[in-house]
Amino acid sequence: MAGEDSSENTLWGSEVPGKRCRKCKQFKPISEFTLGWNRSRGRKKRDSRCRSCTLDSLNKYNAALGSEECAQRSRRRRFRNNYGIDLEPYEAMLQAQGGVCAICKKPEKIEHLKGKGVLRRLAVDHDHATGRVRALLCGRCNRLIGLAGEDVSLLQAAIAYLEQHRL
């Protein structure tokens, strides 16, 4: 509206100069509060704790859990949120595939500078249109499918090209 002050403290706008952290009780610039998605209201909102208090709480919680348990919880949450599966179906798929990639039949391995390979978890391949989990792939094969845009005809054309130009 005409005549309103642009520095007025609005709920979602960038004009908000700052807010008080619920934990440390300090008034901080709005940039110190993470903007996240509020699922219950279906819109974005600023966290009630500043970034440093959120990080402190998270570090204390993770230290209390232990690193392996923390990694397990994080993995479980990521699988559930991204693919709609838990760790048990992942482990069952991994065992059914013999611990190797469904395409190249090799385990996922990361080579370090000193030439030592470290086994890594296989990626969960899923159909981006339906979200349905297909199989477990190594990073290389997963990128191959992704870079081809999951286009079967493009991959078949690439195979034909390689066969035509084989030395």
C-alpha positions in Angstrom: 0.0 0.0 0.0 1.1 3.5 -0.6 2.8 5.3 2.3 3.9 2.1 4.1 7.4 1.9 5.3 9.4 -0.7 3.3 11.4 -1.7 6.4 8.2 -2.9 8.1 8.7 -6.2 9.8 6.8 -8.7 7.6 6.5 -12.4 8.3 8.2 -13.9 5.1 9.7 -11.0 3.3 13.4 -10.1 3.0 12.7 -6.8 4.7 12.7 -8.5 8.2 15.8 -7.1 9.9 16.2 -10.1 12.3 14.6 -12.2 15.0 15.4 -13.6 18.4 16.8 -17.1 18.7 14.6 -19.4 20.8 17.7 -21.1 22.4 20.4 -18.4 22.9 17.8 -15.5 23.2 20.0 -13.2 21.1 18.6 -11.0 18.4 20.3 -11.9 15.1 20.0 -10.9 11.5 17.4 -13.0 9.6 20.2 -14.5 7.4 21.3 -16.4 10.6 18.1 -18.4 10.5 17.7 -21.3 8.0 14.7 -21.0 5.6 13.1 -24.4 5.5 9.9 -26.0 4.4 7.1 -26.2 7.0 5.2 -29.4 6.1 2.2 -28.7 8.3 1.5 -25.3 6.8 2.8 -26.1 3.3 5.1 -23.1 3.0 8.6 -21.9 3.8 9.4 -20.4 7.2 12.5 -19.4 9.2 13.8 -21.8 11.8 13.2 -20.7 15.4 16.9 -21.3 16.3 19.9 -19.6 14.8 22.3 -21.6 12.6 25.0 -21.8 15.3 22.5 -23.1 18.0 21.0 -25.6 15.5 24.5 -26.8 14.7 25.5 -27.0 18.4 22.4 -29.1 19.2 23.0 -31.4 16.3 26.6 -31.9 17.2 25.8 -32.7 20.8 23.0 -35.2 19.7 25.3 -36.9 17.2 28.1 -37.2 19.7 25.8 -38.8 22.2 24.6 -41.3 19.7 28.0 -42.4 18.4 29.2 -42.0 14.8 28.1 -45.4 13.4 24.6 -45.1 14.9 24.3 -41.5 13.7 25.4 -42.6 10.2 22.8 -45.4 10.3 20.0 -43.0 11.3 21.0 -40.6 8.6 21.1 -43.3 5.9 17.7 -44.7 7.1 16.1 -41.2 6.9 17.6 -40.5 3.5 16.4 -43.8 2.1 12.9 -43.3 3.5 12.7 -39.7 2.2 14.3 -40.2 -1.2 13.1 -43.7 -2.2 10.4 -44.7 0.2 12.3 -47.7 1.4 14.0 -48.6 4.7 17.5 -50.1 5.2 16.1 -53.7 5.4 14.8 -53.7 1.7 18.1 -52.1 0.7 20.1 -54.8 2.4 17.9 -57.5 0.9 18.4 -56.0 -2.6 22.2 -55.8 -1.9 22.3 -59.5 -0.9 20.1 -60.6 -3.9 22.6 -58.8 -6.2 25.6 -60.4 -4.5 26.8 -57.0 -3.3 27.6 -55.8 -6.9 26.1 -53.3 -9.4 23.1 -54.6 -11.3 24.7 -53.4 -14.6 28.5 -53.9 -14.5 28.5 -56.6 -11.8 31.3 -54.9 -9.9 31.3 -53.7 -6.3 31.3 -50.0 -5.7 34.9 -49.0 -5.0 36.5 -45.6 -4.5 40.2 -45.4 -5.3 42.2 -43.2 -3.1 45.5 -41.4 -3.9 47.6 -44.1 -2.3 46.0 -46.7 -4.6 43.9 -48.3 -1.8 40.3 -49.0 -2.7 37.5 -48.5 -0.2 34.1 -50.2 -0.7 31.2 -47.8 -0.8 27.4 -48.4 -0.7 25.7 -48.9 -4.0 23.3 -46.2 -5.2 19.6 -46.8 -5.2 18.4 -46.5 -8.8 14.8 -45.4 -9.2 12.5 -44.3 -11.9 12.2 -40.5 -11.7 8.7 -40.5 -13.2 7.1 -43.0 -10.8 9.6 -43.1 -7.9 9.7 -46.9 -8.1 13.1 -48.4 -7.0 14.6 -50.6 -9.7 18.0 -51.9 -8.5 21.3 -50.9 -6.9 24.0 -49.5 -9.1 27.6 -48.3 -8.7 28.1 -44.5 -9.1 29.5 -44.9 -12.6 26.5 -46.8 -14.0 24.0 -44.7 -12.1 25.5 -41.5 -13.7 25.4 -43.3 -17.1 21.7 -43.8 -16.8 21.1 -40.3 -15.4 23.2 -38.6 -18.1 21.3 -40.5 -20.8 18.1 -39.1 -19.2 16.8 -42.7 -18.8 16.3 -42.7 -22.6 16.6 -46.3 -23.8 16.8 -45.3 -27.5 19.8 -43.0 -26.7 21.6 -45.8 -24.9 20.9 -48.2 -27.8 22.2 -45.7 -30.3 25.4 -45.3 -28.1 25.8 -49.1 -28.1 25.4 -49.2 -31.9 27.9 -46.4 -32.3 30.5 -48.1 -30.1 30.0 -51.4 -32.0 30.4 -49.7 -35.4 33.6 -47.9 -34.3 35.1 -50.9 -32.4 38.8 -51.3 -33.3 
